[in-house]
Amino acid sequence: MKEGDTLTRGERSGSQARHGDALSLGHCYGDRIHLLNEPYLLSLISRIGSPDSDGEPLPQLVRTGYKRLFQAILNEHFPTTTECVPTRMAPADPRGVYVGPRFRHDVRLVICSIVRGGVVPGQVCYEAACEVLPSRNVRLDFFCASRTVDAHGVVTGVQLDGTKIGGSIKDSILVIPDPMCATGSTVATVLEAYEEFDGAEALAVVSANLIVTPEGVQAIKERFPKAHLWAARLDRGASPEHVLNTIPGTYLAEESGLNENQYILPGAGGLGEALTNVDV
């Protein structure tokens, strides 16, 4: 690090390590929590959260971030197999056959689009999945959700207003794109709805977040211990200074990324509202 460079209040003291082909942030949260630490994604998210990025460019920035995050998730969790795939060279030369890993075509993928802060994250993941998997094996469910607040404007939870569930998640990989995982309540509400639908378990459950807080991490770990959580950035800006100078998860009781109204610090300043131009 050059003189004058600093780490953010989200990432300070997290060691950098390799996670597949992606840089990851060292932490003490457990092996089902995957925190990326890529300069590209961190630069992109800092622009997403900037007040200068309101308006037309914002959806495209979110699309770019989610496609990169989703690629890392598929690489880690979607099963592969070794296959022989003829190329366009095959008719001219029998050696024109690719032999190597490819995502399996007999495993289903379910993506949950949460209609709260816009539908961009779910749509991006669906489109990216259909680029590498048979479209018949990819499903996009919809959940209409809204936050609930008390008389003082403090976020108290999530209200589910309606769902469009296309079937069981049994024998499927389930991915839940939720850009801002502040308390984990949105992901928890979605998973509870799937449980009530038919009680089936997915092969793997993944919460896909641009930003997550320590509170969000802990809530999902405690309520759904088999779930995986992926995030492009960890925000813990409400933590005391001595906590920020330790590896994330070292002092769980003192670690926080939320203000008194349950909004993320440093966060992105109401990303859902910025994406939809609606302050609800």
PyMOL commands that set and color helices and strands:
alter all, ss='L'
color gray80, all
select helices_A, chain A and resi 39-48+51-53+57-77+120-132+135-137+185-198+214-223+241-244+252-254+271-276
alter helices_A, ss='H'
color red, helices_A
select strands_A, chain A and resi 16-19+22-25+33-35+80-86+97-103+108-115+138-149+155-164+172-177+180-181+204-212+228-234
alter strands_A, ss='S'
color yellow, strands_A
deselect
rebuild
show_as cartoon
